[in-house]
Amino acid sequence: MSPRWTGDRIGFGAEARSQWDLADELCFLNHGSFGAVPRALQVRATECRNAIEHNPVAGVWRDGSRAIRASAERVAAFLGSHPDRTGFVSNATNGINALLQSIPLDPGDEVLHLDHGYNAVWQTLVMTGRRRGIVPRKVEIPLPVRRADDWLEAVDRAITPRTRLLVLDQVTSPTALVLPTREIVEMAKAQGVETIVDGAHAPGMLDRPATSIGDPLAWTGNLHKWPCGLRGTAVLVVRADFADRIKPTVISHHLDQSFSAEFDWQGTFDPVPWILAGEAIDFMDRFGGWREVRRRNRELVIEAHAMLVERLGVEPISPLDGSSLGFMATLPLPDRLQPGNGGPPAPPSGPLQVLVDPVQDRLLDEHRIEIPVMHHGGRRLLRLSGHVYNEPSDYERLAEAVEAVAVD
């Protein structure tokens, strides 16, 4: 445990919520998007930034670079990665961009991405196609997903002689499903296809998520989500034979010196989020440690998911036993709220469309529930999160709100 986070154990639910600055009336069920920073870590960030201003050259560069490397080593132990091949990036999308700019690919090479994947990653693949002539292809996996083999079979069918790379979600963003990552990586590699694992949601939700996943070319994940780190804190991990090829999106003074040197210094920036990454991870010790947090959060989400499926009378997109769930679950909204079935139309395609969905707006404006409404396969889906400050009554409140919106 970090010496800064000693003290009596804090209970889950309302007692834990007292450690955050969430608005009193807000039912916050969207930790999975941008996280939420504990008050104590906000205080530490202010302390660190004030200390840097005593001597900015030391704080940002001389001492700051050493502190970043020490923090990266602590994070590597948490992720199960090699410290010399673990570096910080601002977010997982930045990590994907760095990889797609660096990995050797030829015009006409095919890169696969699941249709459950994160839209920003798909857009990065589209832009990479324009710049480098690669051919991005979506792999469709229909809902519901009943078996782990559904993923394997879909990817296996999609691989062609031109396929060189698979960009694979470890936990899908819109559908919140935990994938059989190791099995997919190994199957693809047996056919000569390398894999980048997009582990945006994995740190904290999964134990040591950068290990025991086969032998992917690289893995990237966010620390601002479940570890509750300061925003702008994510990690990129690369395999040994690619460590000298992968470059950050910003090239600075240490080109070709080493992976860690290049990623530790990417130009002048605020180093505090990266320096405090280890302290953010250790904050969960206040709730019994990560093993207990994972057990409780997953149990909370599995029970909430089953209750909502029954209460709303909808068909689940994954097994009710929770075998595909972590700290999030996605389920369809009732037919009455589906586009073309009496519900409001889907929002027009465009920037941040999830934020303008009329059902999401009503849940927030009328019921003070912050939760994302996703659109996938022409259906309106609800994605809930569960963290240490949530409790069963939050999901009962959600059920009542959805029922109220559906009858209006």
RAZIHU-V15213 format. One record per helix or strand of 3 or more residues. SS is the DSSP state (@ for helix, = for strand). FROM is the first residue (numbers start at 0). LEN is the number of residues. If there is no record, write none. Layout:
ss->SS from->FROM len->LEN
ss->SS from->FROM len->LEN
//
This chain:
ss->@ from->2 len->3
ss->@ from->13 len->4
ss->@ from->30 len->4
ss->@ from->38 len->14
ss->@ from->55 len->24
ss->@ from->82 len->3
ss->= from->85 len->4
ss->@ from->91 len->11
ss->= from->109 len->5
ss->@ from->118 len->14
ss->= from->134 len->5
ss->@ from->147 len->11
ss->= from->162 len->7
ss->@ from->180 len->10
ss->= from->193 len->5
ss->= from->217 len->5
ss->= from->233 len->5
ss->@ from->239 len->3
ss->@ from->258 len->6
ss->@ from->271 len->4
ss->@ from->276 len->11
ss->@ from->289 len->23
ss->= from->327 len->5
ss->@ from->334 len->3
ss->@ from->352 len->4
ss->@ from->357 len->10
ss->= from->371 len->5
ss->= from->378 len->7
ss->@ from->391 len->16
//
